[in-house]
Amino acid sequence: MNSIVAIVGRPNVGKSTLFNRLVQRRDAIVDSVSGVTRDRHYGKSDWNGKEFSVIDTGGYSIGSDDIFEEEIRKQVALAIEEADIIVFVVDVEEGITPMDAEVAKILRKVKKPIFVTVNKVDNAMRDANAVEFYNLGLGEYHTISSINGSGTGDLLDAIALKMPEPEEVDLEKVDLPRFAVVGRPNAGKSSFINALIGNDRNIVTDIAGTTRDSIDTKYNRFGFDFNLVDTAGIRKKSKVKEDLEFYSVMRAVRSIEYADVIILVVDATRGFEGQDQNIFWLAEKNRKGVIILINKWDLVEKETNTMRDFEAMVRKQIEPFTDVPIVFTSVLTKQRIYKAIESAVEVFERRKFKISTSKLNDVMLDVIKSYPPPAIKGKFVKIKYCMQLPTLTPQFAFFCNLPQYVRDPYRRFLENKLRDMYDFSGVPITIYFRQK
């Protein structure tokens, strides 16, 4: 189980810039106008050998101070409930504002680790001015400049100390598998589970956000026991669109961390949207099995190649990890719902699949001999040996003389060859190159 780190604070203090630095991508749009971040961004990061999920809680659209204050209060409350560690970002240029004081008042009652992070500290004078933030009553603070990275290493060192050590996993003692049903609000997640178990255990309405808590249902199909988890996790408050979206993301992240296989439910009438892609990539980065369930297919007007074209569109959106089962369903008519579960069980079994070292070398060394890694700067990489690592998910180590010269295209080539030789559909593969 990885920790979840939530970045909170009022608009325009640099939360998105810090998020981009932590996940080492420019995912979140950054602008000097407050309220730019409307969608919730989340990604994976690691520091000192500890992996964790990062959530940028974002800003809000421009409105009155009263609206801002109310939304910030909700945002912090949700982060407190779902995250393991909270990074509270403030701005040294503006000092302590009434909104900062309001957030601090809430955070002082919380038992979770809280890191007051004073941003935009890029010179000695601002560093001296940061002492003001002791007045928030949250103890020590960390000074950073998220735009140039100054101080972020020290902040991450402190955060990593509050995270639990990675647990040694006993492969023989794995609890009942967990299949998490995730997706956008109102895509049909609860209806899917109700259709499978044959009763209306989960409340279903046409209001997005009816399911608030994750609900576990023990289920048996194909002679196989597992837990189905309805992870909508959104409050029934349809007027607060921003709040609902954030709550959805927080619960989906937590559910993905716990699950073995992710069943991503997509509303066919809306297409494969940005939020669907975000959830898919978070599942892939967490090395979970994935199947995509295109629901409400009965509501789509069809022509000869409608299904083929829709599937091609989805696979284009999820490149390069396109080797994923896609099942078209209608939970209303129960069309293909058992096919979806059968696919999920198959993905779970493939995720555990082990290849003996001798057989793996027989196959892959021939492939490498026929198509060796390209030379870089006149250096020739020679791969001598490979093995599957003893992990819960398929991970492979290739031992060679110059691992630093193996580039991503060749890594993807080896992954594709592994997928050609063995059935890893729906399962992310991790490949490492090690010094021999």
N, C-alpha and C positions, 0 to 999 in steps of 0.2 A: 504494500500500500504506500503510494507516494503522498507527500504532503501537498496541500493546496495553499498557495500564497495569494492573498487578495490585496491589490493596491487600491487604497481608498483615499478620499480627500475631495476638497471642493474643486470646481472646474478651473482649468488653466494654471495648474501648479506644476505640470510636467509629468503626469501619471503615464500617459501614452508613450512619451519619450523613454521613460524608465522601463516600461514594459518591452518596448522594441529592443532596448539594450539587453534585457535579461534573456529574451528568447532569440536574440541575435538575428532578428529579421526586422523589416520595416512594414509590419502588418497594420499597425494602427496609424491612421492619418493624424498628422501633427500640425497644428496651426495656432497662431497667437490669439485667435478668437475663442472665447470660452464656449463650451458646449459642442465642440466639433465631434467628439466621440459619442455617437448615438448607439451604434451596435456594441455589444460586449465582446471583447477580444480575449482569447485565452490560448495558451500555448504551453509547450514543454521546455524546461530548462534543467540544467544540472550544474552542481558546484561541489567540489571536493568529494566526488563520487556519489553524491546524493541527487537523485532525480526528483523534480517537483513540478506541479502544474502552477502556472501563473495566470491570474485573472485581472484584467484591467477593467475596473468597474465603470470607467468612462465618465463623460460629462453629461449634460442635459441641454436640451434646446433652450434658447434664450427666453427668459420669462422674468417675472418679478422676483425680488429677493425672497419673498414669502414662499413662492413655488420652489425656488432653488433650495431653500432651507429644508422644506418638507421632503423633497426628493433625496437630498443628501442624507437625511436622517434614515430614510427607508434603505438606501444603498448600504449604509454602514451596518444597519441591523441585519440585512441579508448576509453581508460578508461575515459578520460575527457568527451567525448561525452555521454557515457552511464551511468557512475556511478554517485551516489549522493555525495559520500565522497571518497577521495583519500588518501591512506596511502603510503607515499613515503619512502621506506626503504633504508637506507645507512649503511655502514660498518665502525665502529669506528677504526678497525685495519688498514684499508687502507686510511682513511681520505677522503677528497673530491677528486674524480677523474674527469678527463675531461668529462666522460660520465654522472656522477652525475650533473656536472655543466650544461650540455646540457639539462638534464631533468628539472632541476630547472628553467632554462631560459624559458621553455615552461610553467611550472606550475605557474610562477609569473604572467602570463596573465589571469589566470583562476579565476573565481568568486566563485567556489565551495570550501567547507572546505577541506583543505589539512593539513595532519599531517606528519611532518618530523619525522621519527622514526629511531633513531640511534641504530642499533642492535649490539649484541656481547659485551654489556657493563655489565661485570660481576664482576668488582672491582672498587675501588675508583679512581685509576689512569686513567682507561678508562673513567670513568664518567667525570673527569676533562678534558680529551682530547676531549670530545664530544662538548665542547664549540666552536670548529672550525666550526661546522655546522651552526652557525649563519650566516656565510659568504655566505650561499646559498641564502640569501635574502628572506626566506619564514617564518621569524618570529620564534616563540618558537619551540623547538624540544622536543621529548620524548625519553628517554633512556630506552632500554629494553634488555633483553637477551631472545630471543625467544626459545632457547634450554632448559632453565630451568624455564621460565615463569616470571622471575623478571621484574617488571615494566609494564607488559601487562594489569594488572588490572587498573592502572592509565590511560593508553592509552585508554582502553575501556570506562572508565568513561568520558573522554573528548570527545570521538567519540559519545557516547550516548547522550550527551548534545546537539549535533548538529543535532540529529534526531528529527523529529516531534513526538509529543505525539500520542499514538495510538488513532485513531478516534472511537467515539461511532457510531456503525452502526445502522441506522434505517431500520429494516427489511421490513418496509412497503414501503420504498422509494429506491428501488434498480433499477438502470438504466437497459437498454436493456442488456440481458446476452451477454457475450463475449466468443466465442469459438475460441481459439487460435490454429492454425495449425502449429505445430512445428516439428522439426526433422533435420537430417543431410542435408548438401547441396545436391541438385539434387535428393532428394528422391521423388519428385513429389508434393510438397506442393502447388505451384501455379497452376499446372495442375489440381489438385483436386478441387480447388476453381473455376477455369475456367469451368470445367466440370459441376459443380453444378449450376452456374449462367447462363451458356449457351452462354457466350461470352468471348473473350480473353482480359479480363480487365487487368490481370497480365501478364507481359512479361515472356515467357517461352523459355529457350534455353537449350542445353545440357551442357552448361558451369555452373559449380557449382558457385553460388553466384550472379545470375542475379538480384534477388530481393534485393534491398538495404534497403528500408524503410518498416516499417509495414504498411499494407494496409487494411483498414476496408471496409467491404462490408456488407450492410444490406441485410438480407435474410429472406425469409418466407418459412417454410416447416411444414407440419403437423399442420397448423393453429397456428404457433408459430413464433414470431419475435425474431431475434437475430442478432448479429454482428459476421461475420466470419473474422478472422484476419490472413492474410498471414504474417508470422513472420520470413521469411528466414533471412532478415537483413544482407546480406553479399554483400560486394562490388564485382563488376564484374572485378576481377583482378586475373585470374586463376593461374598465376605464383606464387603468394605469398600464398602458402598453409598454412603456420603458421598463417599469418595475417587473412586469410579467416576463419580459424577454430575459432580463438579468437573472431572475429566479430560475427560469428554465435552464439557462446555461450552468448556473451553480450546481443544480441537482444532476444535470446530465454529466458534468465533469466528475462529480463524486461517484455516480453510478458506474461510469466507465472505469474509474480506478479500481472498483471492486469486482467487476464482471470478468468472465472468461470469454464470452462471445457477445458481440453487440449486434442487435437486430435494429437497424436504422430504418424507421418507418417514414416514408416520404409521401406527401399528398400529391397524387398524380395530377390533380386539377391545378396545382400551383407550380409544378415542375420541380427541378432539383435546384434549390435556391442556395444562397450563400451560407445561411445557417446550417443547412444540411451538409454542405461541404466542410464547414468548420468542425462539426461533430464527427464526421467521417475521419478527418485528418487527426483529430485528437485520439480517436480509437486506434488508428494506425500507429501513431507515435507511442502509444501505451502498449503496443504489440499485442493487441487483442484480436481475436477472430472477428470477422465482419461479414454480415450479409445485408444486402439492401432490399427492402420490401417496399415496392411501389403500390401503395394502397389507393382505394377508391377508383380502381381501373374501370369499374362499371360506369363511372360518370364521364369517362373520356370518349369523345366522338372518334370513331375509328375508321381508318381506311386500310388498304391492303398491307402496308408496311409500318403502321403506326407503332406497334410494339418494338419492332426492330430499330426504328429511328429513335424512339425514346431511349432504348437501352444504349444505343451508340452515343447519344447525347450525354447520358450519365457517365459512361466510361471515358468520354473525352474530358469531362469535368474532374475526374479523379485520377488522371494520369500523374505519375507513371504506374501507380498501383491499381492496375485495371483487372487483375485476376481475382475478381470478387463475384460470388453468386448474386444475381439480381432476379427477384421473384415478383411477378405482377399478381396482385391479390385484390379481392374485395371482401372485407370482413363482414359486410352486410349480407352478402350471399354465400359467405364462407368459401369463396373461390380460391383455391390453392393455399389456404392457410396451413394445411398440414404439410404441404410441400415446403413451405417456409420453415417450419420447425424441423423437418427432415434435413433441410440444407444446413440449419444451425447446428444440429447434432453432428453432421458430417464435418463441418468446419471445426467443431470442438475436437473431434477425433484426429483430424489432420494436424491440428495445433500440437498434439502430443506425439506425432509420428517421429520415430527415431530411425536413422539410417546407420548401419554398421560402418565403422571407419574403413574397413577393407573394401566394401562395395562402393562407398563414396569415392575413394581414391581411384578405383578401377574406372569409374565413369568420368569423374571430373578431370583427372590428370590427362586423359585422352583429349577431352575438350580443350584444355589449356594448351596442350601440345599443338593442336590444330590451329588454335587462335590465341597466341600468347599476348600478354600485355604489351602495348606499344612502348617503344623506347622513349624516355623523357630525358632531355639534355644529354643524350648519348649514353644514358644508363639503361641497362637491360634488366628487367625484373624476371627472376626465375622462381616460380612457385613449385615447391618440392613435395608438399604434403598438405592434406586438409582433413578436418574432422568436424563432426557435429558436437556442439558443446552440451554439457548436461544441465540444460535449463528447461524451464516450463514451456518456452516457446522456441520455434526453430531458429537457432543461431549457429553460425558456422565460422570456423577460423581457418584461414588459408595462410600457411607459413611460407615466407619467401625471404629473399636476401635484402630487398629494398622496399619495405612496405610503404614508406613515405612517398614513393613515386607511382603508386597505383591510384588512378583517378576514378571519379564517380562513374563515367560511362562504362568502364570495364567492370566495376562493381555491379552495375545493373545488368551487364551482359551475363555475368556468372549467376546472378539471381534468376534471370530469365531461363538460363539453361537448367538450373535446379528445378524450376517450375515445369519446364518441358519434360524432364526426366521423372519427376515425382509430382504427385497431385497435392499442391499446397494452395488450392483455390480458397480465397477468403482469409488466408493466414499471412500476416506480414513476416518477412524473412530479414534477419539481420546478418550482415557479413562483416567480419573483421579480418584485417591483414596484420600478421604478426611477424616479428623478426625470427628467422630460423637460425 
